[in-house]
Amino acid sequence: MAEDDTPKRPRAPNPRVPSRRAPRARPAAPEPAFAADPGATAPKRRARLPGGKAPAAKPLAPPVRAAPTPAPHPERAEALRLLHEALERGRPLADASRDAAAQALPGPVRAHALRLATETIRRLGQADAVLARFVRRTPPAAARDALRLAAVSLHALSEAPHAAVDGAVAALRTRPGGARLTGLANAVARRLATPEAAALWARTEPDAPRLNAPGWLWGRLSSAHGAAAARRICAAHLAQPPLDLTPRDPADARALADALGATLTRTGSLRLSAPGQVSTLPSFAEGRWWVQDAAAALPARLLAPQPGERVLDLCAAPGGKTLQLAAAGADVTALDLSEPRLERLAENLARTGLAAETVCADALDWAPDAPFDAILLDAPCSATGTARRHPEVLHRREKPDLASLTALQDALLERAWSWLRPGGRLVFATCSLLPEEGEARAAAFRARTPAARPAPASGLPPELLSEDGDLRTRPDLWPELGGLDGFFAAAFVKEA
């Protein structure tokens, strides 16, 4: 007969057989609050003072706590935080990277995190196209961003699979509610590291400019500049841009270019393809230059400020134009609505040894004591022209409200015009690729302002000028040098 493998039930006690009771155990002595050192000798009985009192016992030392173990892959945890700030809260990456959480990290970790977050946003379209093959529905935002980070790290930045996969999962664990999503993220991230995923990514490359551009931007660029130019512009958005510097004294440009190993552009900017840490570059501490895209430096050149002129830099932050105007010898007032950005402007003024009056106010409410000789208005806009440096501007949760922005631009133009003395000069500029925020605003202003005489730009390369003689730069210009930000600027003289 086969052995029964059913668990046997315990037998009930037989009342006729006396039970054998185990001897009752004595209660164990209570353990001390802190474990004793095994190598220590037994404590001696404390002596008693006269009168029978024992001396006061020495207080026990608090337990030694081990230093907290640093979180694994801190650069990816910070990159994931930056992605949340940019994509979910609409903050610029540059601002989020100045938060206390970022400043507590070593400099190289911060720089690596910012690069990871920036490149992930540049390649969101490709990352989402590949992820769609491995997930049935869109994951929660934190897991989705961690997987985007892993995909871009693996296939755009060619980072080691263990760093990309394990790092993304570890980073997700640091986000609120992220721990419960790590199983999903780990499973999908490991599939992203397979040859199948690499082949999928490779198939997205030919259409990368289109895939990574929001639909609203692609449509507007195609309508304004043509489909071929739209593709070139969006391709330029995917490249790491060079670093541009503006010399404090244009006469020093050649010497500074030699010292920095920079290229001197035809518009007088210094261009570095692999700059490294900005604050360690030659002449930074002496304030002989500041960071400013070559295109962003052109509106101030159009204004042509003269020594001693009263000049207003309207919507001045982050301050590159203010520094240009002050370096030309003008008496500058820099007005902006953001106090933190004006503080950074003041820091740059101090570093460069230049002077300007800073005013934190709303330009629609503020008014000057006297008219200005010249005004530079860099109006708020969609900022689409800065997408190659700040790709997050294209991926805010809401697309730009162009109707509100163009109405504000018109209102600021009228207000600035009223502050200009007869014979004074006004330059209107926007860092936008969209004609609605540039050419159309200048044309409308000319049509409704008979006293505004156009002053076509001069002394600039012809490829940077529009048919009307205004400044128009695009990211696909100067491709051999690394491109330009997108800017529009038009100059006017106020006839008496």
KAQUIGI-V817782 format. One line per field, one symbol per residue. phi: phi as a letter, one per 30 degrees, with the letter a starting at -180 (. if undefined). psi: psi as a letter, one per 40 degrees, with the letter a starting at -180 (. if undefined). burial: + if it has 24 or more other C-alpha atoms within 12 Angstrom, else -. A space follows every 50 residues. Layout:
# KAQUIGI-V817782
phi->???
psi->???
burial->???
This chain:
# KAQUIGI-V817782
phi->.dddcdedddddddddcddcdddddddddddddbdddedddddddddcde jiddddddddddddcdddddddhddddddddddddddccicdeddddcde ddddcdeddedddddddddddeceddeddddedcbdbddeeddedddeed ddedccchddeddddddddddddddeidedcdddddddddddcceedddd deddeeceedddceeddeddddddbjddddddddddddcdddccbcddce ddedddeddcicccddcjdcbcdbdidddcdeidddidabdaeedddded dddhdceiddbcccidddjededdddddjdcccccadcdedddddddddd ddicbadcbcadddcdbddadcdabcccdeadiddcddcbddddbddcde ddddddddddddedddddccdeidcbccbbcbcceecbeddddddedcbe dccdbedbiceddccdddiddbcbdddhddcjibddbbabcbcddd
psi->hihhehhiiiiiiheehhihhihhiihiiiiidhiihdeiiiiihhiiih eehiihihihiiihhiihhihifdddddddddddddddefiiddddeeid ddeeiiddddddddddddddddfdddddddddeeidihiidddddddddd ddddddefihdddddddddddddeiheddeedddddddddddeidddddd ddeeddfddddehiddddddddddeidddddddddddeihiihiihidhd eedddddddefihhieeeihhhdgdahdeeiheddefeiihhidddeddd dddgiiheihhhhhgdieeddddddddeeihhhhhiehdddddddddddd defiiihhhhihdediiidiiidihhhgiiaefdeedddgeddefidhih gddddddddddddddddeehiheiihhhiifiehddecdddddddddegd ehhigiiieihdeeiideeihhiideifdeeeaiihiihhiihhi.
burial->-------------------------------------------------- ----------------------+++++++++++++++--+++++++++-- -+--+---+++++++++++++++++++++++--+------++++++++++ +++++++---+-+++++++++++++--+--++-+++-++++++---++-+ +--++--+++++++--++-+++------++++++++++++++++++++++ --+--++--+-++++-++++++--------++++--++++++++++++++ ++++++--++++++++++++++++++++-++++++++---+++-+++++- -+-+++++++--+----+--++++++++++++++++++++++++++---+ -+--++-+++-++++++++++--++++++++++++++++++++-++---- -++++++--+---+++--++++++++++--++++++++++++++--
